[in-house]
Amino acid sequence: MTKIQQIKHQKSMDYWKQLVIAQQQSGFSVTEYCRQQDIKYNAFYYWLRKIREEALESLPQLPEKSTTNPQVAVLSATTVTAAVQTQSSSLKLFCGPVSLEVNEQTSNEMLMQTLRCIKEVFGIC
């Protein structure tokens, strides 16, 4: 990709990130928001997929963790839900389509980087 193409792509990504955040904050469904804003539904989901893919690529890869029947307690508060595993010290956070599990092996750096990425992509968390 040439430098000009990269700049155009980043501008498009920034524009669509703002639209995705605006849709999430509007309280309207994607269909209703797109209709009101005269945005093509397919274009919205295309760019949402691109935003999510780019966000995932920027995250460090985590090793797969196998769990055997963890016991989970769920606590709710507005749009954020926390689940605590009782067999080990870990915390799961759910915010819309995002879930995040943090345990004692999670470094502060990785947690901060992940939270920044989630905030950039989804805005509401």
C-alpha positions in Angstrom: 0.0 0.0 0.0 1.4 3.4 -1.0 1.8 6.2 1.5 -1.2 8.0 0.0 -3.3 4.9 0.2 -2.3 4.4 3.8 -3.4 8.0 4.6 -6.7 7.6 2.8 -7.3 4.3 4.6 -6.6 5.8 8.0 -8.9 8.8 7.3 -11.7 6.4 6.3 -11.0 4.3 9.5 -11.2 7.4 11.6 -14.4 8.6 10.0 -16.1 5.2 10.4 -14.9 4.8 14.0 -16.7 8.1 14.8 -19.9 6.8 13.1 -19.7 3.5 15.0 -19.3 5.4 18.3 -22.1 7.8 17.4 -24.4 4.8 16.6 -23.6 3.1 19.9 -24.2 6.3 21.8 -27.4 7.0 19.9 -29.3 4.1 21.4 -30.7 3.2 18.0 -30.2 -0.1 16.3 -27.7 -0.2 13.4 -30.6 -0.5 10.9 -32.4 2.6 12.4 -29.2 4.6 12.7 -28.2 3.9 9.1 -31.7 4.8 7.9 -31.7 8.1 9.8 -28.2 9.1 8.7 -28.6 7.8 5.1 -25.8 5.4 5.5 -25.7 2.1 3.6 -26.2 -0.7 6.0 -23.7 -3.0 4.3 -21.0 -0.2 4.3 -21.5 0.3 8.1 -20.9 -3.4 8.8 -18.0 -3.6 6.3 -16.2 -0.8 8.1 -17.2 -2.2 11.6 -15.5 -5.4 10.6 -12.4 -3.6 9.3 -12.2 -1.6 12.6 -12.4 -4.7 14.6 -9.9 -6.6 12.5 -7.4 -3.7 12.8 -7.9 -3.6 16.6 -7.3 -7.3 16.9 -4.2 -7.1 14.9 -2.8 -4.5 17.2 -3.3 -6.7 20.3 -0.5 -9.1 21.5 -1.3 -12.7 21.0 -2.4 -14.5 24.2 -1.8 -18.2 24.8 -4.9 -20.4 24.8 -6.1 -21.2 28.3 -8.1 -24.3 29.0 -10.6 -24.1 31.8 -12.5 -27.0 33.3 -15.9 -25.9 34.5 -15.1 -22.6 36.2 -17.7 -21.4 38.6 -18.8 -17.9 37.7 -20.7 -15.3 39.7 -22.2 -12.5 37.6 -22.6 -8.9 38.8 -24.5 -6.3 36.7 -24.1 -2.5 36.5 -25.7 -0.6 33.6 -23.8 -1.7 30.5 -20.9 -3.3 32.2 -21.1 -6.8 33.7 -18.4 -8.4 35.8 -18.0 -12.1 36.4 -15.6 -13.5 39.1 -14.3 -17.0 38.9 -14.3 -18.5 42.3 -11.7 -21.2 41.7 -8.9 -18.7 40.9 -8.3 -15.0 41.1 -9.7 -13.7 37.9 -12.2 -11.2 36.7 -14.3 -11.1 33.5 -15.7 -7.9 32.2 -18.5 -7.7 29.6 -19.4 -4.5 27.9 -21.6 -4.9 24.9 -19.9 -7.3 22.4 -16.6 -7.1 24.3 -15.5 -9.5 27.0 -12.2 -9.2 28.9 -10.7 -11.7 31.4 -8.0 -10.5 33.8 -6.1 -12.7 36.2 -3.0 -12.5 38.3 -0.8 -13.3 35.2 -2.1 -10.4 33.2 0.5 -7.6 33.1 -0.5 -4.0 33.7 1.0 -3.1 30.3 -1.2 -5.6 28.5 -4.3 -4.6 30.4 -3.8 -0.9 29.7 -3.1 -1.6 26.0 -6.2 -3.8 25.7 -8.4 -1.3 27.4 -7.2 1.5 25.2 -7.9 -0.6 22.1 -11.4 -1.5 23.4 -12.1 2.2 24.1 -10.9 3.2 20.6 -13.0 0.6 18.8 -16.2 0.6 20.9 -16.1 4.0 22.6 -18.6 3.2 25.3 -16.5 0.9 27.4 
